[in-house]
């Protein structure tokens, strides 16, 4: 049974870096058929896809335009996990952050068949 | 990026059929997906590739597509189906993912 276990702080100060980790069990971060994603949800922005990392003979990353200048998603093959770093956060980044496994039935077309439980991250001093 | 438009709310009595729509210009060219989210829980995939149902999802959940609109149909609605439902698709111009704003299904 594939599971995603999220970890990381629930409170981050403005201008600092939000960091979360998602540990994978039952699948591999190096899978040739899946991608590993971060998605957030807030009352003001709804569900918002942030980005993905995937391995297809080499590592690829894609990021949402809205956060592209501030985001990094990194795989860690030694621990079979992936991480999210979001720099220069503001209160607007307050949200529940989810990691999720993505599958692609067609080029550029992705869906999410497995989600972590979510982490509420509050940006406040 | 572009928008997927859903009605904010749908209400139905137990045993009736609920239909939730999602409209978007790229839907004729891209698959649509549907998620169910109950309070305090992560979303759960209930329909993929417009009309396919993942294993473990009850047969009363079905999906269809016509032009720029996709529809999630729940036949014989049960009280446990009360939740928020989100459609999701892709932006044809890049690799981005787009979610609809969500529809709150109320079982009267």
gemmi code that builds the backbone of each chain (N, CA, C; Angstrom):
import gemmi

chains = {
    "A": [
        ("UNK", (0.843, -1.195, 0.000), (0.000, 0.000, 0.000), (0.877, 1.244, 0.000)),
        ("UNK", (0.651, 2.098, -0.971), (1.467, 3.306, -1.091), (0.959, 4.357, -0.114)),
        ("UNK", (1.892, 4.964, 0.594), (1.538, 6.027, 1.534), (2.521, 7.177, 1.415)),
        ("UNK", (2.015, 8.373, 1.706), (2.836, 9.577, 1.723), (2.743, 10.184, 3.114)),
        ("UNK", (3.897, 10.397, 3.749), (3.943, 10.919, 5.103), (4.618, 12.282, 5.095)),
        ("UNK", (3.860, 13.308, 5.424), (4.390, 14.670, 5.405), (4.976, 15.059, 6.746)),
        ("UNK", (5.992, 15.925, 6.717), (6.550, 16.461, 7.942), (7.073, 17.866, 7.687)),
        ("UNK", (7.147, 18.648, 8.764), (7.643, 20.011, 8.650), (6.918, 20.936, 9.598)),
        ("UNK", (7.471, 22.130, 9.816), (6.885, 23.064, 10.782), (5.566, 23.646, 10.323)),
        ("UNK", (4.724, 23.943, 11.287), (3.418, 24.519, 10.996), (3.380, 26.032, 11.096)),
        ("UNK", (4.475, 26.626, 11.495), (4.539, 28.082, 11.645), (5.843, 28.600, 11.054)),
        ("UNK", (5.732, 29.560, 10.163), (6.900, 30.162, 9.518), (6.757, 31.682, 9.594)),
        ("UNK", (7.857, 32.359, 9.861), (7.819, 33.829, 9.939), (7.870, 34.444, 8.541)),
        ("UNK", (7.222, 35.594, 8.379), (7.286, 36.286, 7.076), (8.734, 36.524, 6.659)),
        ("UNK", (8.975, 36.398, 5.371), (10.260, 36.569, 4.686), (11.164, 35.346, 4.815)),
        ("UNK", (10.788, 34.384, 5.650), (11.622, 33.197, 5.802), (11.219, 32.115, 4.787)),
        ("UNK", (11.834, 30.928, 4.935), (11.615, 29.833, 3.984), (10.745, 28.744, 4.590)),
        ("UNK", (9.720, 28.382, 3.863), (8.845, 27.267, 4.230), (9.477, 25.985, 3.700)),
        ("UNK", (9.637, 24.992, 4.592), (10.239, 23.721, 4.175), (9.397, 22.557, 4.656)),
        ("UNK", (9.027, 21.686, 3.730), (8.247, 20.492, 4.044), (8.863, 19.287, 3.340)),
        ("UNK", (8.664, 18.119, 3.935), (9.167, 16.875, 3.358), (8.041, 15.873, 3.246)),
        ("UNK", (8.098, 15.053, 2.211), (7.097, 14.009, 1.983), (7.827, 12.680, 1.791)),
        ("UNK", (7.680, 11.775, 2.736), (8.312, 10.456, 2.663), (7.384, 9.475, 1.978)),
        ("UNK", (7.943, 8.717, 1.043), (7.158, 7.783, 0.225), (7.399, 6.356, 0.714)),
        ("UNK", (6.319, 5.613, 0.912), (6.433, 4.180, 1.178), (5.554, 3.430, 0.188)),
        ("UNK", (6.079, 2.336, -0.330), (5.329, 1.532, -1.281), (5.518, 1.938, -2.735)),
        ("UNK", (6.281, 2.957, -3.005), (6.611, 3.404, -4.361), (7.999, 4.036, -4.282)),
        ("UNK", (8.492, 4.515, -5.420), (9.829, 5.091, -5.460), (9.790, 6.507, -6.011)),
        ("UNK", (10.556, 7.384, -5.388), (10.649, 8.743, -5.905), (11.281, 8.733, -7.299)),
        ("UNK", (12.008, 7.672, -7.618), (12.657, 7.529, -8.929), (11.786, 6.781, -9.938)),
        ("UNK", (10.532, 6.576, -9.612), (9.611, 5.895, -10.522), (9.617, 6.524, -11.903)),
        ("UNK", (9.563, 5.681, -12.939), (9.511, 6.192, -14.310), (8.102, 6.496, -14.782)),
        ("UNK", (7.109, 6.269, -13.925), (5.729, 6.491, -14.350), (4.996, 7.520, -13.493)),
        ("UNK", (5.561, 7.908, -12.374), (4.878, 8.852, -11.488), (5.645, 10.164, -11.412)),
        ("UNK", (4.966, 11.183, -10.925), (5.611, 12.453, -10.577), (5.186, 12.801, -9.163)),
        ("UNK", (6.007, 13.553, -8.504), (5.788, 13.850, -7.091), (5.553, 15.341, -6.941)),
        ("UNK", (4.402, 15.679, -6.382), (3.848, 17.023, -6.471), (3.621, 17.646, -5.094)),
        ("UNK", (3.585, 18.983, -5.097), (3.097, 19.756, -3.966), (1.909, 20.589, -4.424)),
        ("UNK", (0.877, 20.557, -3.613), (-0.374, 21.281, -3.877), (-0.783, 21.948, -2.571)),
        ("UNK", (-1.303, 23.160, -2.642), (-1.759, 23.805, -1.424), (-3.219, 24.219, -1.551)),
        ("UNK", (-3.837, 24.479, -0.424), (-5.249, 24.838, -0.392), (-5.488, 25.898, 0.663)),
        ("UNK", (-6.116, 26.982, 0.247), (-6.487, 28.042, 1.173), (-7.869, 28.548, 0.799)),
        ("UNK", (-8.584, 29.170, 1.729), (-9.926, 29.691, 1.401), (-9.885, 30.720, 0.272)),
        ("UNK", (-8.823, 31.512, 0.200), (-8.780, 32.582, -0.797), (-8.345, 32.089, -2.172)),
        ("UNK", (-7.503, 31.051, -2.222), (-6.931, 30.603, -3.495), (-7.425, 29.227, -3.928)),
        ("UNK", (-8.194, 28.550, -3.089), (-8.658, 27.211, -3.411), (-7.506, 26.230, -3.498)),
        ("UNK", (-7.683, 25.184, -4.314), (-6.607, 24.224, -4.560), (-5.662, 24.812, -5.611)),
        ("UNK", (-4.384, 24.823, -5.298), (-3.379, 25.420, -6.177), (-2.214, 24.467, -6.311)),
        ("UNK", (-1.975, 23.992, -7.529), (-0.816, 23.157, -7.793), (0.440, 24.027, -7.780)),
        ("UNK", (1.484, 23.569, -7.085), (2.712, 24.353, -6.959), (3.831, 23.835, -7.854)),
        ("UNK", (3.963, 22.521, -7.970), (5.039, 22.011, -8.789), (5.221, 20.518, -8.623)),
        ("UNK", (6.134, 19.959, -9.436), (6.391, 18.526, -9.425), (7.855, 18.240, -9.724)),
        ("UNK", (8.297, 17.062, -9.302), (9.571, 16.521, -9.720), (9.339, 15.111, -10.235)),
        ("UNK", (10.031, 14.720, -11.278), (9.882, 13.356, -11.797), (11.171, 12.929, -12.458)),
        ("UNK", (11.341, 11.612, -12.531), (12.546, 11.030, -13.104), (12.186, 10.295, -14.390)),
        ("UNK", (12.790, 10.761, -15.483), (12.611, 10.110, -16.782), (13.997, 10.030, -17.429)),
        ("UNK", (14.817, 9.113, -16.952), (16.233, 9.011, -17.323), (17.072, 10.132, -16.709)),
        ("UNK", (16.470, 11.242, -16.438), (17.082, 12.292, -15.630), (15.956, 13.005, -14.884)),
        ("UNK", (16.330, 13.878, -13.954), (15.330, 14.567, -13.149), (14.801, 15.796, -13.875)),
        ("UNK", (13.474, 15.949, -13.782), (12.790, 17.119, -14.328), (11.961, 17.774, -13.228)),
        ("UNK", (11.878, 19.089, -13.276), (11.004, 19.848, -12.386), (10.133, 20.788, -13.208)),
        ("UNK", (8.882, 20.923, -12.777), (7.980, 21.930, -13.338), (7.349, 22.684, -12.188)),
        ("UNK", (7.218, 24.005, -12.363), (6.672, 24.832, -11.297), (5.556, 25.718, -11.827)),
        ("UNK", (4.599, 26.013, -10.962), (3.544, 26.962, -11.321), (4.138, 28.358, -11.488)),
        ("UNK", (3.607, 29.067, -12.458), (4.101, 30.421, -12.738), (3.997, 31.316, -11.510)),
        ("UNK", (2.948, 31.103, -10.715), (2.682, 31.975, -9.574), (3.765, 31.920, -8.503)),
        ("UNK", (4.519, 30.821, -8.443), (5.533, 30.671, -7.398), (6.905, 30.354, -7.973)),
        ("UNK", (7.058, 30.399, -9.281), (8.261, 29.899, -9.944), (9.554, 30.528, -9.442)),
        ("UNK", (9.487, 31.798, -9.062), (10.701, 32.492, -8.623), (11.089, 32.144, -7.188)),
        ("UNK", (10.214, 31.455, -6.460), (10.441, 31.241, -5.026), (10.495, 29.775, -4.616)),
        ("UNK", (10.248, 28.844, -5.536), (10.019, 27.450, -5.156), (11.151, 26.545, -5.633)),
        ("UNK", (11.444, 25.538, -4.805), (12.328, 24.448, -5.200), (11.732, 23.139, -4.683)),
        ("UNK", (11.638, 22.155, -5.547), (11.230, 20.801, -5.154), (12.392, 19.883, -5.472)),
        ("UNK", (12.856, 19.159, -4.456), (14.014, 18.287, -4.616), (13.699, 16.852, -4.237)),
        ("UNK", (14.140, 15.901, -5.053), (14.025, 14.502, -4.660), (15.220, 14.104, -3.797)),
        ("UNK", (14.997, 13.140, -2.913), (16.085, 12.582, -2.095), (15.995, 11.063, -2.245)),
        ("UNK", (16.800, 10.517, -3.138), (16.693, 9.090, -3.427), (17.189, 8.232, -2.263)),
        ("UNK", (18.119, 8.742, -1.469), (18.645, 7.952, -0.348), (17.589, 7.704, 0.718)),
        ("UNK", (16.635, 8.628, 0.843), (15.574, 8.489, 1.845), (14.209, 8.231, 1.219)),
        ("UNK", (14.156, 8.124, -0.109), (12.910, 7.928, -0.846), (11.858, 8.965, -0.436)),
        ("UNK", (12.213, 10.214, -0.592), (11.320, 11.301, -0.232), (11.574, 12.497, -1.143)),
        ("UNK", (10.711, 13.491, -1.055), (10.938, 14.729, -1.783), (10.527, 15.894, -0.905)),
        ("UNK", (11.041, 17.048, -1.233), (10.862, 18.206, -0.350), (10.373, 19.418, -1.119)),
        ("UNK", (9.807, 20.337, -0.348), (9.347, 21.626, -0.865), (10.058, 22.719, -0.103)),
        ("UNK", (10.610, 23.673, -0.830), (11.108, 24.899, -0.227), (10.452, 26.072, -0.933)),
        ("UNK", (9.843, 26.946, -0.141), (9.199, 28.146, -0.679), (9.809, 29.340, 0.052)),
        ("UNK", (10.507, 30.170, -0.691), (11.248, 31.279, -0.102), (10.400, 32.536, 0.047)),
        ("UNK", (10.875, 33.421, 0.889), (10.297, 34.770, 1.028), (8.776, 34.711, 1.216)),
        ("UNK", (8.345, 33.924, 2.188), (6.912, 33.733, 2.372), (6.262, 34.975, 2.972)),
        ("UNK", (4.978, 35.122, 2.664), (4.137, 36.176, 3.228), (2.887, 35.519, 3.804)),
        ("UNK", (2.067, 36.276, 4.518), (0.819, 35.691, 5.031), (-0.053, 35.071, 3.935)),
        ("UNK", (0.091, 35.550, 2.691), (-0.655, 34.967, 1.569), (-0.299, 33.498, 1.322)),
        ("UNK", (0.826, 33.053, 1.833), (1.256, 31.658, 1.658), (0.691, 30.735, 2.735)),
        ("UNK", (-0.068, 31.294, 3.656), (-0.726, 30.468, 4.665), (-1.741, 29.548, 3.985)),
        ("UNK", (-1.601, 28.245, 4.226), (-2.438, 27.269, 3.533), (-2.195, 25.885, 4.121)),
        ("UNK", (-3.040, 24.938, 3.723), (-2.747, 23.523, 3.952), (-1.954, 23.041, 2.746)),
        ("UNK", (-0.794, 22.475, 3.004), (0.085, 21.992, 1.946), (-0.013, 20.474, 1.873)),
        ("UNK", (-0.236, 19.965, 0.656), (-0.336, 18.527, 0.418), (0.781, 18.072, -0.513)),
        ("UNK", (1.339, 16.899, -0.234), (2.118, 16.232, -1.261), (1.208, 15.213, -1.935)),
        ("UNK", (1.495, 14.908, -3.199), (0.615, 14.015, -3.947), (1.387, 13.316, -5.058)),
        ("UNK", (0.991, 12.082, -5.345), (1.556, 11.351, -6.480), (0.759, 11.691, -7.722)),
        ("UNK", (1.472, 12.040, -8.782), (0.829, 12.369, -10.039), (1.037, 11.280, -11.073)),
        ("UNK", (0.004, 11.041, -11.875), (0.065, 10.103, -12.979), (-0.347, 10.822, -14.248)),
        ("UNK", (0.196, 10.375, -15.386), (-0.039, 11.090, -16.637), (-0.509, 10.151, -17.734)),
        ("UNK", (-1.794, 10.200, -18.084), (-2.299, 9.345, -19.162), (-2.018, 9.916, -20.549)),
        ("UNK", (-1.586, 11.162, -20.613), (-1.319, 11.811, -21.899), (-0.300, 12.920, -21.655)),
        ("UNK", (0.449, 13.303, -22.689), (1.451, 14.362, -22.507), (0.840, 15.623, -21.921)),
        ("UNK", (1.481, 16.191, -20.961), (1.118, 17.434, -20.255), (-0.166, 17.300, -19.450)),
        ("UNK", (-0.701, 16.092, -19.303), (-1.972, 15.897, -18.616), (-1.741, 15.039, -17.379)),
        ("UNK", (-1.967, 15.603, -16.195), (-1.652, 14.921, -14.946), (-2.861, 14.878, -14.022)),
        ("UNK", (-2.924, 13.823, -13.217), (-3.898, 13.765, -12.140), (-3.228, 13.177, -10.915)),
        ("UNK", (-3.931, 13.252, -9.770), (-3.322, 12.921, -8.480), (-4.105, 11.798, -7.814)),
        ("UNK", (-3.503, 10.615, -7.778), (-4.227, 9.446, -7.281), (-3.920, 9.129, -5.830)),
        ("UNK", (-2.968, 9.818, -5.248), (-2.603, 9.555, -3.861), (-2.139, 10.858, -3.247)),
        ("UNK", (-2.676, 11.176, -2.045), (-2.373, 12.441, -1.386), (-1.859, 12.181, 0.028)),
        ("UNK", (-0.963, 13.051, 0.483), (-0.634, 13.065, 1.898), (-1.781, 13.647, 2.700)),
        ("UNK", (-1.641, 13.636, 4.011), (-2.739, 14.075, 4.876), (-2.839, 15.592, 4.979)),
        ("UNK", (-1.787, 16.288, 4.542), (-1.816, 17.746, 4.585), (-1.151, 18.306, 5.819)),
        ("UNK", (-0.520, 19.452, 5.660), (0.119, 20.184, 6.760), (-0.348, 21.626, 6.716)),
        ("UNK", (-0.967, 22.089, 7.784), (-1.344, 23.498, 7.852), (-0.102, 24.315, 8.176)),
        ("UNK", (0.252, 25.208, 7.269), (1.382, 26.101, 7.487), (0.853, 27.524, 7.609)),
        ("UNK", (1.143, 28.133, 8.726), (0.735, 29.510, 8.978), (1.948, 30.414, 8.896)),
        ("UNK", (1.831, 31.486, 8.123), (2.912, 32.469, 8.017), (2.540, 33.656, 8.895)),
        ("UNK", (3.275, 33.799, 9.983), (2.961, 34.858, 10.942), (4.179, 35.124, 11.815)),
        ("UNK", (4.317, 36.369, 12.243), (5.416, 36.711, 13.141), (5.020, 36.461, 14.588)),
    ],
    "B": [
        ("UNK", (-2.338, 30.327, -17.880), (-3.286, 29.459, -17.197), (-4.720, 29.898, -17.507)),
        ("UNK", (-5.691, 29.038, -17.202), (-7.065, 29.407, -17.471), (-7.941, 28.864, -16.354)),
        ("UNK", (-9.237, 29.169, -16.404), (-10.136, 28.835, -15.318), (-11.021, 27.645, -15.653)),
        ("UNK", (-11.343, 26.876, -14.614), (-12.405, 25.873, -14.665), (-13.526, 26.363, -13.759)),
        ("UNK", (-14.735, 26.416, -14.293), (-15.851, 27.008, -13.571), (-16.832, 25.946, -13.092)),
        ("UNK", (-17.080, 25.950, -11.785), (-18.044, 25.042, -11.172), (-19.099, 25.864, -10.428)),
        ("UNK", (-20.320, 25.310, -10.284), (-21.303, 25.988, -9.424), (-20.849, 25.881, -7.973)),
        ("UNK", (-21.076, 26.917, -7.172), (-20.619, 26.869, -5.775), (-21.307, 25.787, -4.953)),
        ("UNK", (-22.561, 25.503, -5.280), (-23.286, 24.541, -4.457), (-24.330, 23.793, -5.274)),
        ("UNK", (-24.573, 22.573, -4.828), (-25.637, 21.721, -5.380), (-26.296, 21.020, -4.202)),
        ("UNK", (-27.605, 20.977, -4.207), (-28.348, 20.297, -3.141), (-29.227, 19.213, -3.736)),
        ("UNK", (-29.324, 18.098, -3.024), (-30.106, 16.977, -3.520), (-30.617, 16.160, -2.335)),
        ("UNK", (-31.747, 15.529, -2.490), (-32.288, 14.656, -1.447), (-31.676, 13.261, -1.579)),
        ("UNK", (-31.601, 12.533, -0.483), (-31.066, 11.164, -0.546), (-31.819, 10.324, -1.579)),
        ("UNK", (-31.055, 9.536, -2.335), (-31.642, 8.679, -3.341), (-31.812, 9.325, -4.703)),
        ("UNK", (-31.708, 10.661, -4.747), (-31.815, 11.348, -6.031), (-30.460, 11.380, -6.730)),
        ("UNK", (-30.446, 11.993, -7.922), (-29.224, 12.099, -8.713), (-28.670, 13.512, -8.641)),
        ("UNK", (-27.380, 13.604, -8.326), (-26.705, 14.894, -8.290), (-25.812, 15.022, -9.523)),
        ("UNK", (-25.870, 16.181, -10.143), (-25.001, 16.472, -11.293), (-24.221, 17.749, -11.010)),
        ("UNK", (-22.905, 17.647, -11.104), (-22.014, 18.777, -10.872), (-21.241, 19.037, -12.158)),
        ("UNK", (-21.328, 20.252, -12.660), (-20.688, 20.587, -13.927), (-19.390, 21.352, -13.720)),
        ("UNK", (-18.573, 21.310, -14.750), (-17.278, 22.005, -14.753), (-17.033, 22.452, -16.191)),
        ("UNK", (-16.819, 23.743, -16.390), (-16.660, 24.282, -17.736), (-15.280, 24.893, -17.914)),
        ("UNK", (-14.702, 24.659, -19.096), (-13.389, 25.230, -19.397), (-13.074, 25.086, -20.873)),
        ("UNK", (-12.435, 26.091, -21.425), (-12.202, 26.127, -22.870), (-11.319, 24.982, -23.363)),
        ("UNK", (-10.425, 24.489, -22.537), (-9.491, 23.452, -22.981), (-10.027, 22.040, -22.778)),
        ("UNK", (-11.186, 21.918, -22.178), (-11.698, 20.579, -21.852), (-11.923, 19.684, -23.069)),
        ("UNK", (-12.241, 20.228, -24.247), (-12.343, 19.316, -25.402), (-11.020, 18.651, -25.755)),
        ("UNK", (-9.897, 19.239, -25.316), (-8.584, 18.721, -25.707), (-7.846, 18.039, -24.554)),
        ("UNK", (-8.332, 18.215, -23.337), (-7.642, 17.685, -22.168), (-8.597, 16.832, -21.335)),
        ("UNK", (-8.069, 15.777, -20.732), (-8.880, 14.990, -19.807), (-9.257, 15.822, -18.579)),
        ("UNK", (-10.381, 15.435, -17.979), (-10.805, 16.044, -16.717), (-10.818, 14.983, -15.620)),
        ("UNK", (-10.634, 15.462, -14.406), (-10.582, 14.593, -13.241), (-11.458, 15.198, -12.156)),
        ("UNK", (-11.957, 14.341, -11.257), (-12.827, 14.793, -10.175), (-12.316, 14.255, -8.833)),
        ("UNK", (-12.372, 15.126, -7.822), (-11.953, 14.771, -6.476), (-13.084, 15.068, -5.495)),
        ("UNK", (-13.186, 14.211, -4.491), (-14.103, 14.422, -3.379), (-13.281, 14.806, -2.161)),
        ("UNK", (-13.708, 15.834, -1.443), (-13.000, 16.227, -0.228), (-13.995, 16.440, 0.903)),
        ("UNK", (-13.813, 15.684, 1.959), (-14.618, 15.843, 3.169), (-13.865, 16.706, 4.170)),
        ("UNK", (-14.573, 17.346, 5.091), (-13.917, 18.285, 6.015), (-12.737, 17.668, 6.751)),
        ("UNK", (-11.624, 18.388, 6.739), (-10.431, 17.953, 7.454), (-9.651, 16.840, 6.795)),
        ("UNK", (-10.050, 16.458, 5.573), (-9.378, 15.360, 4.883), (-8.776, 15.831, 3.568)),
        ("UNK", (-7.838, 15.046, 3.075), (-7.275, 15.324, 1.760), (-8.268, 14.943, 0.663)),
        ("UNK", (-8.145, 15.549, -0.505), (-8.992, 15.143, -1.630), (-8.762, 13.683, -2.005)),
        ("UNK", (-9.813, 13.067, -2.538), (-9.770, 11.682, -3.020), (-10.225, 11.671, -4.471)),
        ("UNK", (-9.453, 11.020, -5.332), (-9.806, 10.917, -6.748), (-11.021, 10.015, -6.910)),
        ("UNK", (-12.073, 10.505, -7.577), (-13.260, 9.686, -7.799), (-13.501, 9.393, -9.279)),
        ("UNK", (-12.978, 10.249, -10.174), (-13.102, 10.024, -11.621), (-11.805, 10.482, -12.276)),
        ("UNK", (-11.265, 9.682, -13.205), (-10.106, 10.102, -13.979), (-10.368, 9.878, -15.473)),
        ("UNK", (-9.626, 10.585, -16.303), (-9.794, 10.509, -17.766), (-11.266, 10.665, -18.162)),
        ("UNK", (-11.899, 11.686, -17.647), (-13.287, 12.088, -17.931), (-14.336, 11.158, -17.316)),
        ("UNK", (-14.129, 9.835, -17.436), (-15.224, 8.932, -17.071), (-14.773, 7.625, -16.426)),
        ("UNK", (-13.494, 7.457, -16.171), (-13.010, 6.223, -15.557), (-13.106, 6.330, -14.035)),
        ("UNK", (-13.428, 5.212, -13.416), (-13.598, 5.192, -11.965), (-12.477, 4.388, -11.338)),
        ("UNK", (-11.720, 4.964, -10.393), (-10.658, 4.197, -9.723), (-11.253, 3.042, -8.915)),
        ("UNK", (-10.423, 2.049, -8.685), (-10.885, 0.934, -7.861), (-11.241, 1.438, -6.467)),
        ("UNK", (-12.332, 0.892, -5.934), (-12.775, 1.285, -4.607), (-13.792, 2.412, -4.597)),
        ("UNK", (-13.992, 3.073, -5.737), (-14.995, 4.140, -5.818), (-16.334, 3.512, -6.217)),
        ("UNK", (-17.403, 3.819, -5.492), (-18.700, 3.196, -5.782), (-19.185, 3.482, -7.199)),
        ("UNK", (-19.950, 2.523, -7.748), (-20.450, 2.642, -9.121), (-21.411, 3.811, -9.299)),
        ("UNK", (-21.952, 4.348, -8.211), (-22.878, 5.474, -8.355), (-22.179, 6.745, -8.826)),
        ("UNK", (-20.860, 6.763, -8.785), (-20.098, 7.901, -9.296), (-19.755, 7.659, -10.769)),
        ("UNK", (-20.102, 8.623, -11.619), (-19.764, 8.516, -13.027), (-19.424, 9.887, -13.586)),
        ("UNK", (-18.701, 9.888, -14.705), (-18.310, 11.141, -15.326), (-18.598, 11.129, -16.809)),
        ("UNK", (-18.832, 12.311, -17.366), (-19.086, 12.431, -18.796), (-18.524, 13.751, -19.282)),
        ("UNK", (-18.407, 13.836, -20.618), (-17.826, 15.031, -21.219), (-18.593, 15.396, -22.474)),
        ("UNK", (-18.840, 16.691, -22.651), (-19.492, 17.177, -23.871), (-18.989, 18.585, -24.155)),
        ("UNK", (-18.185, 18.701, -25.195), (-17.648, 20.009, -25.560), (-16.796, 20.583, -24.447)),
        ("UNK", (-17.134, 21.808, -24.035), (-16.339, 22.493, -23.020), (-16.836, 22.236, -21.599)),
        ("UNK", (-17.727, 21.267, -21.441), (-18.273, 20.959, -20.116), (-18.125, 19.483, -19.783)),
        ("UNK", (-17.654, 19.223, -18.571), (-17.629, 17.866, -18.046), (-18.575, 17.816, -16.851)),
        ("UNK", (-19.126, 16.628, -16.599), (-20.134, 16.474, -15.549), (-19.818, 15.276, -14.674)),
        ("UNK", (-19.886, 15.496, -13.371), (-19.816, 14.410, -12.400), (-21.246, 14.101, -11.986)),
        ("UNK", (-21.644, 12.845, -12.126), (-22.987, 12.416, -11.757), (-22.899, 11.424, -10.610)),
        ("UNK", (-23.680, 11.675, -9.586), (-23.767, 10.749, -8.459), (-25.211, 10.259, -8.416)),
        ("UNK", (-25.391, 8.990, -8.731), (-26.733, 8.404, -8.774), (-27.074, 7.781, -7.428)),
        ("UNK", (-28.314, 7.965, -7.004), (-28.703, 7.410, -5.715), (-27.854, 7.979, -4.584)),
        ("UNK", (-27.823, 9.306, -4.484), (-26.960, 9.989, -3.512), (-27.229, 9.489, -2.091)),
        ("UNK", (-26.142, 9.300, -1.358), (-26.233, 8.892, 0.047), (-25.702, 10.020, 0.927)),
        ("UNK", (-26.066, 9.981, 2.184), (-25.635, 11.025, 3.118), (-24.114, 11.146, 3.156)),
        ("UNK", (-23.416, 10.043, 3.004), (-21.945, 10.051, 3.056), (-21.319, 10.741, 1.858)),
        ("UNK", (-22.104, 11.050, 0.832), (-21.579, 11.727, -0.345), (-21.496, 13.233, -0.146)),
        ("UNK", (-22.030, 13.721, 0.960), (-21.951, 15.162, 1.232), (-20.491, 15.555, 1.400)),
        ("UNK", (-20.031, 16.468, 0.560), (-18.611, 16.827, 0.505), (-18.435, 17.963, -0.501)),
        ("UNK", (-17.205, 18.435, -0.582), (-16.810, 19.347, -1.656), (-16.254, 18.523, -2.808)),
        ("UNK", (-16.601, 18.920, -4.023), (-16.118, 18.231, -5.213), (-15.377, 19.214, -6.119)),
        ("UNK", (-14.204, 18.797, -6.567), (-13.353, 19.646, -7.398), (-13.068, 18.968, -8.734)),
        ("UNK", (-13.180, 19.724, -9.811), (-12.694, 19.228, -11.090), (-11.264, 19.719, -11.283)),
        ("UNK", (-10.552, 19.053, -12.157), (-9.140, 19.386, -12.412), (-8.801, 18.992, -13.836)),
        ("UNK", (-7.982, 19.783, -14.467), (-7.532, 19.452, -15.810), (-6.171, 20.089, -16.033)),
        ("UNK", (-5.813, 20.228, -17.297), (-4.503, 20.762, -17.645), (-4.668, 21.997, -18.515)),
        ("UNK", (-3.683, 22.859, -18.442), (-3.628, 24.008, -19.319), (-2.956, 23.565, -20.609)),
        ("UNK", (-3.610, 23.751, -21.742), (-3.067, 23.268, -23.013), (-1.759, 23.952, -23.386)),
        ("UNK", (-1.510, 25.132, -22.845), (-0.350, 25.906, -23.289), (0.932, 25.536, -22.560)),
        ("UNK", (0.805, 24.842, -21.420), (2.018, 24.460, -20.702), (1.750, 23.228, -19.859)),
        ("UNK", (2.603, 22.993, -18.896), (2.462, 21.774, -18.095), (1.739, 22.020, -16.785)),
        ("UNK", (1.060, 23.154, -16.693), (0.391, 23.487, -15.440), (-0.852, 22.644, -15.205)),
        ("UNK", (-1.239, 22.593, -13.945), (-2.446, 21.914, -13.503), (-3.440, 22.979, -13.075)),
        ("UNK", (-4.709, 22.765, -13.415), (-5.758, 23.727, -13.072), (-6.859, 23.016, -12.300)),
        ("UNK", (-7.306, 23.634, -11.210), (-8.430, 23.133, -10.427), (-9.625, 24.076, -10.556)),
        ("UNK", (-10.811, 23.503, -10.529), (-12.003, 24.322, -10.411), (-12.135, 24.848, -8.989)),
        ("UNK", (-13.073, 25.769, -8.790), (-13.248, 26.383, -7.495), (-13.959, 25.520, -6.467)),
        ("UNK", (-14.520, 24.405, -6.910), (-15.169, 23.485, -5.982), (-16.670, 23.687, -5.895)),
        ("UNK", (-17.381, 22.593, -5.668), (-18.827, 22.605, -5.496), (-19.167, 21.879, -4.204)),
        ("UNK", (-19.914, 22.554, -3.347), (-20.340, 21.914, -2.108), (-21.628, 21.160, -2.353)),
        ("UNK", (-21.577, 19.848, -2.209), (-22.767, 19.021, -2.354), (-23.421, 18.835, -0.994)),
        ("UNK", (-24.659, 19.281, -0.898), (-25.431, 19.119, 0.325), (-26.508, 18.066, 0.104)),
        ("UNK", (-26.553, 17.102, 0.999), (-27.591, 16.071, 0.953), (-28.660, 16.464, 1.968)),
        ("UNK", (-29.812, 16.811, 1.465), (-30.875, 17.387, 2.302), (-31.460, 16.369, 3.276)),
    ],
}
model = gemmi.Model(1)
for chain_id, residues in chains.items():
    chain = gemmi.Chain(chain_id)
    for i, (resn, *xyz) in enumerate(residues, 1):
        res = gemmi.Residue()
        res.name, res.seqid = resn, gemmi.SeqId(i, " ")
        for name, pos in zip(("N", "CA", "C"), xyz):
            atom = gemmi.Atom()
            atom.name, atom.element = name, gemmi.Element(name[0])
            atom.pos, atom.b_iso = gemmi.Position(*pos), 0.0
            res.add_atom(atom)
        chain.add_residue(res)
    model.add_chain(chain)
structure = gemmi.Structure()
structure.add_model(model)
structure.setup_entities()
